Amino acid sequence: MRTACLVLLLSSAAINVSAQQYPLRAKYPDLVPISTEQLAHAIGSAVVIDVRSEFEFSVMHVDGAVHVDLAGTDFVGRLSAAVGADRSKMVVTYCNGQTCEKSYEGAEAAQKAGFSRVRVYDAGILEWARMARGRTLLFGKAVQPQQIIPESRYEAHLADAATFERGASAPGAVLIDVRDAQQRAKTAEFARKAEWLSVDRLVRELDAAAFRSRYQDKTLYIFDNVGKQVRWVQYALEAKGYSRYVFLKDGMAGLVGGR
């Protein structure tokens, strides 16, 4: 009796931990998650689909993954082209982590389209990079342990709105808006004069002699829409030797509303 109660308690604890770590699983009860260990075993036989933006994919992705941007047109059509005619083949979708809903949305779309073995890797690319470094590409090359930016170093470059605004207004600061055109309708007053560079263009500019000569010794204050893309901008900045930069926590949408 005691053993049965202990098993029940442990099971309940595991469910609670899972609910805390993966809060979106309850919203998608019909989807089957796959662990990092399970995905490692499935690599080679499954079709692994990265549903993030082209920029995010270009920075870091699972080695062998196929990029099918969920935000693009005809996701199911492009997914079908990537997987092939066999709809019984395992399809695994992933994005940035436990709170990134794109992986679930992509898996749900695939399942509704008739793919019978759909799995969602909701731990995300950073967890994969930490646990399966030999199977992760960073800027097209196998990632090395020291290249993975720890959460503490990322958070050290985040600033709340008030701190960000003060810093961006100081001498030697450069304010950069990396949002897409359609995201720029809502902008806080202090940021209206920011230089506008899409993330793709910013990454290209980091190597340009003119950009380096103007900004190498300045502090870059960079904001995106919801505070997600800057996580990947950080990899580009550090790869190019930039160390003076600050990101707006939660992005501009978190400041002016209307996510």
N, C-alpha and C positions, 0 to 999 in steps of 0.2 A: 504494500500500500504506500509506504513511504517512498519507495523507488519510483512508483508511478507518479506521485505528487511532485517529486523532484524533477522528473522528466517534463512534466507539464509546466512547472515553473521555469525551467530552462528554455523550453520552447516559447513560452510567452515572452521571456526576456529577449530572445533572439528576434521575435517578431517586432517588439518595441524598438530595438536597436535598428533593425532594417527600416522601420517606418521613419525613424529619425534621420538615418543616413540617406534614404531614398524616398523622399516625401511624395514624389510623383507616381510611385508604383500603385498607390491606392486609386489614383485617377485612371489608371490603365490596367485594370485587373485581368484583362484578357491577353495581355502581352507577357511573354516569358523572358525574364532577365537571364543573362549569362554572366558568369563570374570571369575574372581575369584568367584564372587557371583553366577554366573551360574554353575560353576563347583561344588561349595559347595552344590547346590541343586541337582546336578546330581550324586553326590557320592552315591554309593549303587546300582544305576541302570546302570550307564555307566561303561565300562571297561577302567580304567585309565592306560596308558602305559608310563613307564619311559624309554626313549630311550638312556639314558646316559651309561657310563661305570659302571662296577660292583662296582668299588671303590666309585664313586660318589653316586651311589644308596645306598651303605652300610653306608655312612656317614649320608645322609638325603634324605628322600623321602616322598611323599604323603602317608598317612596311607591308606593301601588297594591297592596301586598301584602295578602293575605287571611289573617286570623288563624284558624288551626285548631290548637288546643292539642293536642299529642300526648298529654298526660296525661289529657285528657277522655275520656268514653265514646264509643264508635263513631267512632273517628278516620276510618276509611275512608268511612263514611256521610256524615260532615260534609265530608270532602274531596270526595266525589263531588258533593255539593250545590254546593260552591264552584266546581268545574271545569265541571260540566254534563255533558251526555250524550256529548260527543265525547271518547272516551278516547285518541284519538291526539293530543290537544292537549298541548303541552309543559307539564310540571308541574315547578317548581323549588322544592325545600324548603331552608330555611336556619334556623340558630339563632345561637348566640353566637360561634362560631369553630371553629378547627381541632380542638379537643379536645372539642367539644360533640357528643355522639353522637346527640342528638335529630334532627338534620338527616338523618343516615344512616338512622335507624330509620323516620322518616317517609317517606323516599324508598323504602326497602325495602318498607314496607307498601303504598305506592301501586303499586309495580311488581308485587307479588304480586297486587294487586287487579285487574290488567289494564290499567293505564295504560301505554301503549307508549313514551312519550317522557319518561321521568323523568330529571331531573338534580338533583344535590345541590350547592348552593353552600356548600361547607364552609369558605370563607374567613370567613364570618360577617358579622354586621351591622356591627361596628365597622370592619372592613376596607372594607365597602361605604360606610359613612359617610365614611371618609377619602378614598376614591377617587371617590365619586359623590355629593358633598355636595348637589347640587341635586336629587337624587332620594331624599333621606332626610328623614323627618319626626321631629322631636324635640318631644314634647308637642304633636303635631298641627301643627307649623309647620316649614317648611323649615329644616334645620339650617344654622347659620353656622359657618365654619371655627373661630372662637374658642370655639365652644360644645363642640367635641369635646374631652373630657378626655384628655390624653395619659397613656400608661401610667405615666410617671414620677410624675405627680401622684396617680394612683390608688395606686401602690405606697407613696407617702409617707404614706398614711393607713392602711396595713396594719401590724398588730403581731402578733408571735408570742404564744403563749399566756401565757407568764410576764409579758411586758411589758403585755399586754392586761389581765391579772388585777390587776396592781399599779395600773395607771392607773384601772381601773374601781372600785377600792376607795378611791381618793383623794377628798378633799373636792372638791366641784364637779363630780363625775362622775355621769352617769346611764347605767345599764346597760339596754339594750333588746334583747329577743329578738324577731326578726322571722320566726321559723320558723312553718310551718304546725302545726296542732294535733297531727297524727300524727307530726311530727318531734321533738316535745318529750319523748319517752320517755327519751332519753339526754341528760343535761345535767350538766356538771361542777359540783361542789359550789359553787364561788364564784359561779356564774351562776344558781343556783336562785331567787334573789330578784329577778331581772331583771324589769323591766316588760315585759309581753307585748303587742306590737302587730304584727299582721300587716303585711306590706309595704304592702298597699293602705290599711290604716288609718293607718299611719305617714305616708304621703304626704298623706292627708287632714288629719291632725293638724298637719302642719307649717305649715299656713295658719291654724290655729285660734288665736284670741287667748289662750286659756287655756294652750295648749301653749307658745306663744311667751313668755308672761310667766314661765312656770316654767323653761323650758329654753334660751332664746335665749343666755344668758350662761354656760351650762354646757357641758361637753364630753360629747358623746354617744358612748358605747361601744356599738357595734351589732354583733350577730352573727347570721348566718343558719345554714343547715345545712351547706353545703359550700363557702362562700366565693364563690358565683356571683352571687346576687341583690344583694349589696351593691354590685356594680359599677354596677347601675342605681339603687340607692338613692342613690349619690353624685350622680347627675345631679339627682335630686329635691332633695337637700339644698342643692346649690349654686344651683339655680334659685330656691330659697326664701330664700337669703341665709345659710345656715348654713355656717360655715367650721371650727368646732371639732368634729371627729368622728374616731373611730378605728374601724377594722374588724378583726375577728379573722381572721387569715390562715387559710385553709382551713376556716373555719367550725367549729361545734361538733362535727360528726361527725368531723372530722379530729383533734379533741382527745380525744374519748371513744371513738372507733372506731365501726364499724357504719355506714359510708356506705350 
